[in-house]
Amino acid sequence: MKKSLCALLLMILLPLGLAQGAEFKLTGRTTWQLGQLMVNGIPFVLDEQTRFKEGLDEDDLGGTWVDLEGEVQTTAQGERRLIREVEPLDEADEMELEGPVLGGRIWGYGASDDSLAPFEGRWLELECRFDGKRLSRCREDD
């Protein structure tokens, strides 16, 4: 199935709780809160399938700038964001994100301009400028 068709099906099925395993990509600074890995206050789950790159391990994650890739699973208890790959990064002024744009935000990041507005309610891949706090000039990743 083509990527755009898969994305459309996920956007339709995820709110209904019928889709499993929607992939996500996120860049951000990690924190630990009550034994839970967080980015922008959003919890993520590490498990035995999580792969760490470049010598990084779970003990290094508090305060580290990383690229996370994984999948969102919808269960009767709610959403679980399972991390499949963690890669350390240097903080940069460009960011690639894949996930839902809801309430003018993606993965907890707001925009300093209206560049997220056209994507509201959609699950997609975006490339954005990042000033250390907010996104701008977001566009759909080709």
N, C-alpha and C positions, 0 to 999 in steps of 0.2 A: 504494500500500500504506500502511496506517496506520502511524504512527510506532512504536507499541508492537510491532506485528508485525515491522517492520523491525529493531527492537532485539533482539527474540527471535531472529530469524534470524541476526543478527550474533553474538549470544552463543553460538549453536550452531556456526556455521561458522568463527568466528575461531580457536578452539583447534584446529580441524582443518586450518587453513591454506587454507580454501576461499573465504574472503571477502576482498575487496579494498576498501580505501577506507573503513573505519569512521571516522566523524567523531569528533573530540575537541575539548574546550574546557578551557583550563587558565589559571589565574592564578598568577603567581609572579615571583620575582626571578631574572633570567637571569645566567649566568656563562659565561665562555669557558674551556674546558679542552682543551688540545691541538688548537686550531682547531675545536672542536665547541661548538655552543650547547647549554647545559644548564640545566635547572630541577630543583632537588632531586636532582641527580646523574643525571637522566634525559636522554639525548641527543635532540636534535631537529635536523631538516635544513631549512636554508634553500635555496631554489632559485629559478629564474627566474620561478616562478609565485607566489612569496611577495609579498604586498602589505603595505606599511608605511603606517600611518595617522598623521595629525597631525604630519607632518614628521619622523617617526622614520625612521632608516635603520640598516643593519647595524652601522655604527660606534658607534651609541648603545646597543647592547644589553648590554654588560657591566655588570652591577649594576643594571639598570633593572627596575622593577616593571611587568609587562606582562600583557595578556590575549592568549593564543595560541589560534588556531583552526586546525584542520588535519585531516589524515586519517592513519590508520595503514595502511600497506601491508605485507602479509605476503609475503615473497619466500623463495626457497630459502636465502638468506643470513640470514634472520631478519626482524624487524620494523623498518620505517623509519617514523619519525614526521615526516611532511612538514608544515611550517608553511605555511598558506595566507594567514593574516592576523595581523599583529602590531599591537597598539594599546597605547600607553603608558597607564598607570593610576596613580592615587595609591593607596598601600596602604590597604586598608579592612578593616573588621571583618566584612564579609559576603563570601562567595566563591561563585561558580557554577562547577561543574566537570562535565565530561562525560568519562567514560572507565571503565576497569575498576577495581573494588574487589577487591584481592587482598591477602591477608595483613593485613587490617585497615588498609589504606592505599589512597589514591587519588592517583596522580601523585606519590608520595613523601610525601604528607601523612598523618600519623597523627591519631587523634582522642584528646582528653582524656577522652572519655566512650565509651559503647558505641554511639554513634549510627551508626557505619559497619557494625556487625555484621550488621544485617538485609539488607544489600546485598552481602554477601560473594559473590564469584564472578560478579557481574553487571556489565554495561556499561550505565551509565545517567547521567542528568543529575541532579546534586544541588545543593542550596543549603545552605551551612553557615556557621556563625559561624567567625571566624578571629581568634586572639589574637596573631598575628605569628609563631607557630611551629606551633600545632596547631589542628585543626578541632574543632568541637563542634556539637551540635544539628543534625546533618545530616538533611535530609529530601529526598525525591524532588521534583524540580522539576516543576511542573504544565505 
